[in-house]
Amino acid sequence: MIRFQASPADTATPLPTCRTALIDRMADEMREMAFAGQAVSPETLAERGWSPASIKRLAPDAVARARRQSVRRLS
């Protein structure tokens, strides 16, 4: 018997936007810096290659995402 399976393109999951991808990348770098014992600030993010404009625009969302990903809930 032949069975057909829905392809991934048929699902309604939207693709991430460029802004979302940048926020994810910045949040990952923030978590990496924090777990390594480095201070996370606009200056240290600039040392890692982030522009001041992108830090100003993306940092609030990236901070929230990094905090949300760092908290583990135990049940």
C-alpha positions, 0 to 999 in steps of 0.5 A: 500500500502506498501512503503519502506523507505531508511535506514540510512545505505544507505546514503553516510554520512561518520562516524566521525573519532576518531580525529574528535570526539576528536577535537569536544570534545576539542572545546566543553570544550574550549567553556565551559571554555570561557563562564564560564570566565576561561582562555583557555590555554594549562595549563588549558586544561591539568588540565581538563585531556588533555595530552600535546601531544593531546593539541599540535596536536588537539588544532589548529583545536579545536580553529578554530571549537570553534570560528566557533561554537561561532559566531552567524549570524543574518539576 
